[in-house]
Amino acid sequence: MKSHKIIFWTATILIFLFEGVMPALTSQTEMAKEGIRHLGYPDYFGVALTVFKVLGALILIIPQVPARLKEWAYAGFTFDFLFAFISNWAVDGLNGATFFPIIVLAVLMVSYVYYHKLRAYKLQAA
């Protein structure tokens, strides 16, 4: 059980840092804005994406948030990473940076699997 908690919190904190903290701190930099433009998206899309990333990261990290809301956050991040992969592939072709969203998706899936393992244990213990 302890190892499950460590794995869950490690993966979830990584997602929180990549998808909550980093976008909140860097979304208004010229480099971030140019990254959104480079992929063909309008500037307002970057702002909306940042808001939803920060909200989703908070939902995943706060234990008191209802399970249904967490499921939506996991789904939203899954779509985000898949579409980031597709967008990068369509614009820049396949290269090392194209696969970064898939790597982060793998970390998200670890968090998701261990979230459910911990939840099942709590339900079983109750």
C-alpha positions as protocol buffer text, in pm:
chain_id: "A"
residue {
  index: 1
  type: MET
  ca { x: 0 y: 0 z: 0 }
}
residue {
  index: 2
  type: LYS
  ca { x: 280 y: 241 z: 89 }
}
residue {
  index: 3
  type: SER
  ca { x: 454 y: 182 z: -245 }
}
residue {
  index: 4
  type: HIS
  ca { x: 123 y: 248 z: -425 }
}
residue {
  index: 5
  type: LYS
  ca { x: 93 y: 585 z: -250 }
}
residue {
  index: 6
  type: ILE
  ca { x: 452 y: 677 z: -335 }
}
residue {
  index: 7
  type: ILE
  ca { x: 405 y: 587 z: -702 }
}
residue {
  index: 8
  type: PHE
  ca { x: 70 y: 771 z: -720 }
}
residue {
  index: 9
  type: TRP
  ca { x: 197 y: 1089 z: -555 }
}
residue {
  index: 10
  type: THR
  ca { x: 522 y: 1094 z: -753 }
}
residue {
  index: 11
  type: ALA
  ca { x: 338 y: 1066 z: -1086 }
}
residue {
  index: 12
  type: THR
  ca { x: 64 y: 1309 z: -980 }
}
residue {
  index: 13
  type: ILE
  ca { x: 311 y: 1570 z: -855 }
}
residue {
  index: 14
  type: LEU
  ca { x: 503 y: 1547 z: -1185 }
}
residue {
  index: 15
  type: ILE
  ca { x: 177 y: 1611 z: -1373 }
}
residue {
  index: 16
  type: PHE
  ca { x: 98 y: 1898 z: -1134 }
}
residue {
  index: 17
  type: LEU
  ca { x: 439 y: 2055 z: -1201 }
}
residue {
  index: 18
  type: PHE
  ca { x: 429 y: 2005 z: -1581 }
}
residue {
  index: 19
  type: GLU
  ca { x: 64 y: 2095 z: -1632 }
}
residue {
  index: 20
  type: GLY
  ca { x: -17 y: 2328 z: -1343 }
}
residue {
  index: 21
  type: VAL
  ca { x: 287 y: 2516 z: -1223 }
}
residue {
  index: 22
  type: MET
  ca { x: 486 y: 2551 z: -1546 }
}
residue {
  index: 23
  type: PRO
  ca { x: 196 y: 2681 z: -1759 }
}
residue {
  index: 24
  type: ALA
  ca { x: 89 y: 2920 z: -1483 }
}
residue {
  index: 25
  type: LEU
  ca { x: 439 y: 3067 z: -1466 }
}
residue {
  index: 26
  type: THR
  ca { x: 531 y: 3067 z: -1834 }
}
residue {
  index: 27
  type: SER
  ca { x: 211 y: 3100 z: -2040 }
}
residue {
  index: 28
  type: GLN
  ca { x: 250 y: 3472 z: -2100 }
}
residue {
  index: 29
  type: THR
  ca { x: 612 y: 3457 z: -2213 }
}
residue {
  index: 30
  type: GLU
  ca { x: 687 y: 3530 z: -2576 }
}
residue {
  index: 31
  type: MET
  ca { x: 829 y: 3180 z: -2621 }
}
residue {
  index: 32
  type: ALA
  ca { x: 503 y: 3019 z: -2504 }
}
residue {
  index: 33
  type: LYS
  ca { x: 294 y: 3248 z: -2724 }
}
residue {
  index: 34
  type: GLU
  ca { x: 514 y: 3172 z: -3023 }
}
residue {
  index: 35
  type: GLY
  ca { x: 481 y: 2799 z: -2953 }
}
residue {
  index: 36
  type: ILE
  ca { x: 101 y: 2826 z: -2978 }
}
residue {
  index: 37
  type: ARG
  ca { x: 124 y: 3040 z: -3294 }
}
residue {
  index: 38
  type: HIS
  ca { x: 375 y: 2800 z: -3447 }
}
residue {
  index: 39
  type: LEU
  ca { x: 119 y: 2521 z: -3423 }
}
residue {
  index: 40
  type: GLY
  ca { x: -142 y: 2739 z: -3595 }
}
residue {
  index: 41
  type: TYR
  ca { x: -357 y: 2819 z: -3294 }
}
residue {
  index: 42
  type: PRO
  ca { x: -476 y: 3169 z: -3202 }
}
residue {
  index: 43
  type: ASP
  ca { x: -334 y: 3342 z: -2893 }
}
residue {
  index: 44
  type: TYR
  ca { x: -660 y: 3309 z: -2698 }
}
residue {
  index: 45
  type: PHE
  ca { x: -634 y: 2930 z: -2726 }
}
residue {
  index: 46
  type: GLY
  ca { x: -313 y: 2940 z: -2523 }
}
residue {
  index: 47
  type: VAL
  ca { x: -486 y: 3139 z: -2250 }
}
residue {
  index: 48
  type: ALA
  ca { x: -782 y: 2898 z: -2236 }
}
residue {
  index: 49
  type: LEU
  ca { x: -550 y: 2598 z: -2239 }
}
residue {
  index: 50
  type: THR
  ca { x: -350 y: 2740 z: -1949 }
}
residue {
  index: 51
  type: VAL
  ca { x: -662 y: 2803 z: -1740 }
}
residue {
  index: 52
  type: PHE
  ca { x: -787 y: 2448 z: -1793 }
}
residue {
  index: 53
  type: LYS
  ca { x: -443 y: 2296 z: -1730 }
}
residue {
  index: 54
  type: VAL
  ca { x: -407 y: 2478 z: -1399 }
}
residue {
  index: 55
  type: LEU
  ca { x: -761 y: 2384 z: -1292 }
}
residue {
  index: 56
  type: GLY
  ca { x: -708 y: 2021 z: -1395 }
}
residue {
  index: 57
  type: ALA
  ca { x: -377 y: 2001 z: -1211 }
}
residue {
  index: 58
  type: LEU
  ca { x: -537 y: 2139 z: -895 }
}
residue {
  index: 59
  type: ILE
  ca { x: -823 y: 1889 z: -926 }
}
residue {
  index: 60
  type: LEU
  ca { x: -576 y: 1600 z: -945 }
}
residue {
  index: 61
  type: ILE
  ca { x: -361 y: 1714 z: -654 }
}
residue {
  index: 62
  type: ILE
  ca { x: -636 y: 1801 z: -403 }
}
residue {
  index: 63
  type: PRO
  ca { x: -753 y: 1479 z: -231 }
}
residue {
  index: 64
  type: GLN
  ca { x: -1098 y: 1615 z: -133 }
}
residue {
  index: 65
  type: VAL
  ca { x: -1209 y: 1670 z: -492 }
}
residue {
  index: 66
  type: PRO
  ca { x: -1490 y: 1429 z: -593 }
}
residue {
  index: 67
  type: ALA
  ca { x: -1389 y: 1123 z: -797 }
}
residue {
  index: 68
  type: ARG
  ca { x: -1610 y: 1218 z: -1093 }
}
residue {
  index: 69
  type: LEU
  ca { x: -1431 y: 1552 z: -1129 }
}
residue {
  index: 70
  type: LYS
  ca { x: -1094 y: 1377 z: -1114 }
}
residue {
  index: 71
  type: GLU
  ca { x: -1206 y: 1145 z: -1396 }
}
residue {
  index: 72
  type: TRP
  ca { x: -1288 y: 1450 z: -1609 }
}
residue {
  index: 73
  type: ALA
  ca { x: -947 y: 1601 z: -1535 }
}
residue {
  index: 74
  type: TYR
  ca { x: -770 y: 1277 z: -1631 }
}
residue {
  index: 75
  type: ALA
  ca { x: -975 y: 1263 z: -1953 }
}
residue {
  index: 76
  type: GLY
  ca { x: -902 y: 1627 z: -2032 }
}
residue {
  index: 77
  type: PHE
  ca { x: -528 y: 1580 z: -1987 }
}
residue {
  index: 78
  type: THR
  ca { x: -540 y: 1265 z: -2201 }
}
residue {
  index: 79
  type: PHE
  ca { x: -698 y: 1460 z: -2487 }
}
residue {
  index: 80
  type: ASP
  ca { x: -454 y: 1747 z: -2432 }
}
residue {
  index: 81
  type: PHE
  ca { x: -150 y: 1520 z: -2462 }
}
residue {
  index: 82
  type: LEU
  ca { x: -286 y: 1328 z: -2760 }
}
residue {
  index: 83
  type: PHE
  ca { x: -372 y: 1646 z: -2948 }
}
residue {
  index: 84
  type: ALA
  ca { x: -37 y: 1803 z: -2856 }
}
residue {
  index: 85
  type: PHE
  ca { x: 132 y: 1499 z: -3010 }
}
residue {
  index: 86
  type: ILE
  ca { x: -84 y: 1520 z: -3323 }
}
residue {
  index: 87
  type: SER
  ca { x: -34 y: 1897 z: -3359 }
}
residue {
  index: 88
  type: ASN
  ca { x: 343 y: 1872 z: -3323 }
}
residue {
  index: 89
  type: TRP
  ca { x: 355 y: 1581 z: -3565 }
}
residue {
  index: 90
  type: ALA
  ca { x: 142 y: 1765 z: -3824 }
}
residue {
  index: 91
  type: VAL
  ca { x: 350 y: 2082 z: -3806 }
}
residue {
  index: 92
  type: ASP
  ca { x: 704 y: 1960 z: -3735 }
}
residue {
  index: 93
  type: GLY
  ca { x: 698 y: 1595 z: -3837 }
}
residue {
  index: 94
  type: LEU
  ca { x: 824 y: 1314 z: -3621 }
}
residue {
  index: 95
  type: ASN
  ca { x: 1118 y: 1409 z: -3403 }
}
residue {
  index: 96
  type: GLY
  ca { x: 1222 y: 1377 z: -3040 }
}
residue {
  index: 97
  type: ALA
  ca { x: 1013 y: 1674 z: -2921 }
}
residue {
  index: 98
  type: THR
  ca { x: 703 y: 1534 z: -3093 }
}
residue {
  index: 99
  type: PHE
  ca { x: 698 y: 1241 z: -2851 }
}
residue {
  index: 100
  type: PHE
  ca { x: 726 y: 1445 z: -2529 }
}
residue {
  index: 101
  type: PRO
  ca { x: 344 y: 1465 z: -2486 }
}
residue {
  index: 102
  type: ILE
  ca { x: 328 y: 1084 z: -2514 }
}
residue {
  index: 103
  type: ILE
  ca { x: 588 y: 1051 z: -2237 }
}
residue {
  index: 104
  type: VAL
  ca { x: 388 y: 1285 z: -2014 }
}
residue {
  index: 105
  type: LEU
  ca { x: 75 y: 1087 z: -2105 }
}
residue {
  index: 106
  type: ALA
  ca { x: 249 y: 773 z: -1976 }
}
residue {
  index: 107
  type: VAL
  ca { x: 316 y: 951 z: -1644 }
}
residue {
  index: 108
  type: LEU
  ca { x: -51 y: 1055 z: -1635 }
}
residue {
  index: 109
  type: MET
  ca { x: -158 y: 694 z: -1692 }
}
residue {
  index: 110
  type: VAL
  ca { x: 59 y: 580 z: -1400 }
}
residue {
  index: 111
  type: SER
  ca { x: -115 y: 840 z: -1182 }
}
residue {
  index: 112
  type: TYR
  ca { x: -455 y: 725 z: -1309 }
}
residue {
  index: 113
  type: VAL
  ca { x: -394 y: 355 z: -1252 }
}
residue {
  index: 114
  type: TYR
  ca { x: -260 y: 411 z: -900 }
}
residue {
  index: 115
  type: TYR
  ca { x: -541 y: 657 z: -822 }
}
residue {
  index: 116
  type: HIS
  ca { x: -785 y: 374 z: -887 }
}
residue {
  index: 117
  type: LYS
  ca { x: -579 y: 121 z: -692 }
}
residue {
  index: 118
  type: LEU
  ca { x: -576 y: 351 z: -388 }
}
residue {
  index: 119
  type: ARG
  ca { x: -945 y: 431 z: -428 }
}
residue {
  index: 120
  type: ALA
  ca { x: -1037 y: 63 z: -445 }
}
residue {
  index: 121
  type: TYR
  ca { x: -833 y: -2 z: -131 }
}
residue {
  index: 122
  type: LYS
  ca { x: -1014 y: 282 z: 53 }
}
residue {
  index: 123
  type: LEU
  ca { x: -1355 y: 153 z: -59 }
}
residue {
  index: 124
  type: GLN
  ca { x: -1263 y: -198 z: 44 }
}
residue {
  index: 125
  type: ALA
  ca { x: -1143 y: -83 z: 387 }
}
residue {
  index: 126
  type: ALA
  ca { x: -1463 y: 115 z: 452 }
}
